[in-house]
Amino acid sequence: MKNDLINKIILGDSLDILSKMETNSVDLVLTDPPYFLDKMDNSWNHESVSSSKYHHAVKSLPPGMKFDRKQGREFYSWYLKISTELLRILKPGGFFFSFSSPRLYHRMACAVDDAGFLIRDCFIWLYTQNQVKAMSLNHFIDKLDVDDETKNSLKEKLSGWKTPQIKSCFEPILMAQKQHDGTFLKNMLKHQVGLFNTEVKIGQNMFPSNVITIDNIEEIIDKYFLLPKPTKVEKGDFNIHRTVKPMAICEYIIQLATFSDDAIVLDPFVGSGTTAIAAKNLGRKYIGIDINEEYVNIALKRLGEADSSLKEKRYKAGKLNYQLPLDNLL
């Protein structure tokens, strides 16, 4: 890997930059791509997305989101190209984790699968707090060319009946893997990637799970699936990005899937930089790419303000204290 990319946040189009990266050079890809939903495509404007003008209707996602079947088809076509490049760049056995919108997960999984990845699992980020997006039909009824008595009757009959958008309380994270080189053991010895570190614990010292929560929900759920809550300073008061991912989730995945301190974690849609900061916290190397200059600047500022004491605490808690003498075993 060229040194001019290591531990850098790069401004530019991901497809263009990925095409110039070396084959078999990255240990892990962890990203949250744009979903081609309204105002969430790969050319969104941070000022319009961050606007709170319409947030009385939709608070947990950018304003103006709407249902359109072509979004899924466009996303699939674009993400197939992205995934094809990522397959080439990842080391054999390397993992690819990608956050997704629940209703576009099937398109994401198909694109990643068709690119040549092995779909290994689906992680679920579970939470209870989210904005209800279902809409009442009353304002449409008011526009009907009927008398007020009929309108009131319709409203009474359809009371509680809303658009098919129930409260969404999970986010899927696709887990894929590049075909390993020989057996899992041979691949690990040769490429230092391809297995999971089950010494990483979740909840109350439990075996790692594909269900994750950062909110205290219920005693049993917390026991098995809880990760640390985001700190008050984690996001940064200056951070205008509307879909910042929790540091603990990114660190959890990085610890599971990377072995060496020299491991390179790539985020081709780095946004405000959480993946890069998580990699840095764990002593790993990172490469971040984003097309939005404002987000790149935010990511750089967050990296510069990473709390050193928190970094040391998390590094000691999650890192293995030994490394196989790989060179001697090959």
N, C-alpha and C positions, 0 to 999 in steps of 0.2 A: 504494500500500500504506500502510495506517495505521501511523504511527510507533510505536504502542503494541505492535505485534507484532514489529517489526524487532529482531534481535539479542536475542530473548527466548526463554526456555524456559517454555512455558505448560502449566499443570496443567489437564487436562480431557479430555473425550471428543473424539477426533479428528473424528468425523463432525459433531458439533455445532459445533466451532470452524472446521472447513473450510467449512461452509455459510455462515459469516459473512465469509469472506475475499473480497477483490475478484477479479473475473474478469480473466484475462490479466495477472497481477501477479507471478508467480514464474518464475524462469529454469530451475530444476532441482529435481526431487524425487529424493531419495536416501534410501531407508529399508529397514528390516528389520522387517516386520510380524509380529505374532503369527500362528501357523499353525493354530490351533484343534486342535492336538494336545493330548493329556492334560496338564494343568497348563501349557499354553502358549497359552491362549486370551486374549481381550482383557480379562480380569478376573483374571488370575493374581495370587496372593498371593506377594510377594517372599520371605516367611519360609519358606513351604513349598517354594517352588522352590529356594531357596538351601540348604535342609537337605541335609546329607550323610548322612542316616540310611541311605538306600538306594543310595548311590553305589558300593557294591561291585559292583553290577550294571550301572549306567549312569553313567559319569563325565563324558561329554562333552555330555550334554544333561540337562535337568531330570529328576528321578526320576518314574517312573510312566508313561512314554510307552507307548502301546499302539496297535495298529492298529484303526481303526474307519472304515468307508467314509463315514459321515455327516460325519466331520470335513472331508473334501474338499468335500462339498456345502455345508456351513455356511460354510466359508471362501470358496468361490466367491460365494455370495450376499452375504456381508458385504463382500468385496473389490470386488465390482462397484459397490457404493454408494460405497466409498472412491475407487475409480478414476474414477467419474463426476464426483465433486467435484474431483479432482485435474486432470482434463481441462479443466474450466472454469477453474480457477485458473492453470494454466500458460499462459505466453505461447505464441502460435503458434510451432511449431517447437521448443518446449521439450522436454527429455528427462526421462524417468521411469525411474529405476533401482530395482529392488526385489529384495533378497536373497530366496531361497526355500529351502524344504526340497525336496530332490530329488524325493521322491515326491508332492509337491503342486504341483510346478512347472506341470503341465498345467492345473490348476485356476486358478492365478494368471494364467497367460498367457491363458486363455480369458476370465477376468473383465476383464483389462486390454484385451484385444482387443474384447470385446463393449461395453465402455464407450466405444469410439470411437478408441482409440489405434492407432497403426501399430506393430506389433511389428517392431523393426529387427534385433535380434540377441539372443544369449544369451551373457553373459560367464561364464567358469568360473573359480572360485577353487579351485586345485588344491593339495592338501597330502597328506602321507604319514602324519602322526600323528593317529590318531583311535582311539576305543575300539571294539573289536569288540562288537557287541550280540547276535549270534546265541546262542541258548540250547540247551544240551544237553537231551535228553529223559529223562535218567536219573531225575530226581526224579518225572517222571510215571510212568515204568516202575515205580518203587518203590511207587506207589500202586495198581498193578494188583492185582486179586484172583487172583493166581496164585502158584505156589510159587517159592522162591528160585532154583531151577535155571533155570526159564523166564525169570525176570527177568534173570539173569546172561547167559543166551543172547541175549536181546533187546538187552541193552546191548552185547554184543560185536558183534552183527550191525549195529547202528546207530551203532557207534563212529565219530565224526567227522561224523555226520549231524545237523545242527542246524536251527533255525528259519531261514527264508529272509531273513536279514539279514546280508549280507556287509559287510565293513569299508567304510564310506563315506568316500571321500577327495576329494570335491569338493563345492562349493556353487554352484548356479546363481544368476546375477544377471540378471534380466530387463531388457532394454533396450527401451524403447518411446519413441515420439515423438508429440507432438501435431501434427496436420496443419499444415504450414507455409503461410504466407500468400504465395501466388505462387511464384516461383522461390526456390531456396535463397539466392541472392544478395540478392534483394529482401527476403526474410524477415530475413536477417542485418542488412542496412542499416536496416531498420525496427525490428526487435525485439532486435537484438544477441544472437541465440541461433539454434540450428538446425544449426550446423556443428561439426566436431570439430577441436580444436587438435592437429595431428599433430606439432607441435614438442615435445610431451610425449613423453618416451622411456621405454622399459621395458627391463629387463635391461641389457645392455652397449650402451647408446645405440641401441636398436632401435626401429623403427616401432611405435607403440602396437598392442597386441594384445588380443583378447578372452579370452585365457588369462592368469591371474595366479597367481603363487605368492609367498609371503613366506618360504619355507623353501628352503635349499640342497638341491636334490634330485639333480641330475645336470648335468654341464657344459653340454650343449646346451640343456636346459630352462632352466637358470639364465641362459644367455646371452640367451635370447629373452623370458623371462617373469618374471624375478625383480624384486621390489620390496623396499625396505628392511624388515628385520624390525622388529617392535614393540620399543620400548625397554622397559627394566625398569620405568620410572616411568610409562609411557604409560597403563596401565589405572588405576593408583592402588591402594594397599593397602586403601583403604576401599571399593572398588567391589565390590559383591556381585552385580552383574549377571552372569549365567552365559553370555551369548552376545555378549560385547563384540567388535565388529568391528575389524580392524586399521586404524590411522590411515592407513597408506600406501595402502591400497586406496581408502578414501574420498577422500583427496586426489588420487589418480590419476584417479578418475572426475570429480571436480569440476573439475580442470584440463582434462580432455578436453572437457567439455560447457559450461563457462561462459566468457564472453568479457570481460565488463566487471567492473571493481571494484565496481560497483553491483549486480552480479548477486545475486539472493536465492536461497538454497538452503533448501529446505523438507524437514524430516523429520517426518512426522506421527506417528511412533512412535520418538521420539528415544532412548528407553532411557537409558543412562548418558552420552549426549551426544557420541559420537564424530563423527557427521556435523557437528554444530555446531562442534566444536573444529577439525575439518579445514577447514571453511569459514573460520573465524576465522584459522587459520594462513595461509591463502592470500589474506587480505585481502578475502574475500567477506562478504556479509551472510547471516544465518541466521534461521530460525524453527524452533523445536523444540516438539513437542507430545507429551505423554505422560499417560496416565490414572493412572499410579502415582506417588504423591507421593514415595516413597522414591527412585525413579529420578530424578525431577526434581531432588531435592536433591543427588544424586550428580552429575548433569550440571552443575549450577550450581557445585559445588565443583571439578569437573575443569576447567571453563572458567576459574574463578578462579585455578587453579594452572597454567594453560597456560604452558609454558616459553618465554620470550620469545626466547631465543637460537635455539632449534629453530625457532620460528616464522619468524624472519628468514632462517635458512638455507634452509628449504624454500620460502619465498616467493620468494627470489632465484633458486633453482634451477629453479622451475617456471613462473614468470610471464613472459608476453610483455612486452617493454619498449616496446611501441608500441600505439596504438589508432587505428583508422580514424576519420577526421573525418566521422562519420556525418551530423551535422547539415548539413554542406556538400554531401553527396552525395544527399540526399533531394530 
